[in-house]
Amino acid sequence: MYCLSKIVHTQKRLLIVIFSLAFIVRLLFVAALENQLVWYDEIQYDAIARSMLRGEGYGSTAFAPLQPFFLLGVYSIFGADILAARLAQVLLGALTSIVVCLVGTMVFDRNVGVLAGFISVFYPYFVYVTGALYPTALFMLLLALAIFFLLRFYDNGQKSCLILAGVALGLSLLAIPTVLFFLPMIPLWFLLSRKFTLKQVAAYSTILMVVTLMVVAPWSIRNSLHYGQFVLVTTEGGHAFWQGNNPYFDGVNRPGPDDIPQELRQKLKGLSKIEKDRVYYRESFNFIRNKPMQFVKLYIIKFFNYWRLYPNTISENRFTTLKTKIISLLTYGLLLPFALFGIIKSVFHNKKTLLLLFLMLSFSLGYSLFLTSVRYRIPLDVYVIVFAAFGIICVFKSVFPVWKKNLVTTSDY
């Protein structure tokens, strides 16, 4: 069984080095950025936070609330400054690298954890998201913490870890609601791990879900009071579902406002956000029912687009250059084969890896029902890196067997 205090004690200096390097790398990147926003979504998150800061309310519920409230907290303390928000995300990114190291150690061993931690320090996507006011940096840390506490619970059975996992999952849901796809997979992991009885699985799953929903409940109640009917987090699910499931979509380049057919525009005219959401869902299901093969084709394209080797963005700016694609190919593109090798080597021998695989699978399949892009995958790259680190070390042991005895293995914990 893992002892967290022992892990932290034996890796204390390494954790400090990983945190410091991650902080410096991200700080240097942020310092080089212009003090302006370039992506549509981050502009909207910033605008919502500034609106609340002025006392004008939250406004649109098209965007999940945690990122705007995070920005509001930063702006309330340091003023409405983009640099202050980016610096706060630098801290989030550095903390994420520590959690990556701990998760790698808990799932495999210290060598994997340390290597995964150092890879995460310099991983371009992780560095980049600290400079964009997307919820990605915040969500990535919260999701990694949820996985960390679930693994801790698996090791020690302490309900406090289960509760903390529920809190992290609830906050993750308020950042990016896609975490809903992962929630049903956790009881399945409990069950397949064969560590818990059916009664325990039911009890632990109930505790986890109740805590998660308790965290989300205040926002859901706010939405219900505002709209007069239940809205869990946002009102944009139907629109996103239609964008990913309609005759005008190629599976990669999502349709914009100008691509909405006139007939659908007429149906949407004069409707509330909730009513529009229902119309979008209805139109999407009609498409799926009438053209099932096109739906399947789109689904497959979207699935592979989620795991593509380089970004394919809607907007064009200085971050969408050929250099960006090359950097992605030389980092994620090289890590992915090692990750696949690491998965194959470990999946039948290590029950903890199932939790990571269920997370990756649920997000992949869930997003593919709607829309996919590399940006949506970045939080999962944490676990790609963990598996890749394991794969790299396995290859290293095979190529240099003389070092095998000197590497710390899982049995040491």
Sequence and secondary structure as in RCSB ss.txt:
>XXXX:A:sequence
MYCLSKIVHTQKRLLIVIFSLAFIVRLLFVAALENQLVWYDEIQYDAIARSMLRGEGYGSTAFAPLQPFFLLGVY
SIFGADILAARLAQVLLGALTSIVVCLVGTMVFDRNVGVLAGFISVFYPYFVYVTGALYPTALFMLLLALAIFFL
LRFYDNGQKSCLILAGVALGLSLLAIPTVLFFLPMIPLWFLLSRKFTLKQVAAYSTILMVVTLMVVAPWSIRNSL
HYGQFVLVTTEGGHAFWQGNNPYFDGVNRPGPDDIPQELRQKLKGLSKIEKDRVYYRESFNFIRNKPMQFVKLYI
IKFFNYWRLYPNTISENRFTTLKTKIISLLTYGLLLPFALFGIIKSVFHNKKTLLLLFLMLSFSLGYSLFLTSVR
YRIPLDVYVIVFAAFGIICVFKSVFPVWKKNLVTTSDY
>XXXX:A:secstr
   HHHHHHHTHHHHHHHHHHHHHHHHHHHHTS SS  SHHHHHHHHHHHHHHTTS     SS SHHHHHHHHHH
HHH S HHHHHHHHHHHHHHHHHHHHHHHHHHT HHHHHHHHHHHHH HHHHHHTTS SSHHHHHHHHHHHHHHH
HHHHHH  HHHHHHHHHHHHHHHHH GGGGGTTTHHHHHHHHTTSS HHHHHHHHHHHHHHHHHHHHHHHHHHHH
HHSS  SS S HHHHHHHHSSTT  SSS   GGGS HHHHHHHTT  HHHHHHHHHHHHHHHHHH HHHHHHHHH
HHHHHHT SS   SS STTSSHHHHHHHHHHHHHHHHHHHHHHHHHTTT THHHHHHHHHHHHHHHHHHS   HH
HHGGGHHHHHHHHHHHHHHHHHHH GGGGGGS  GGG 
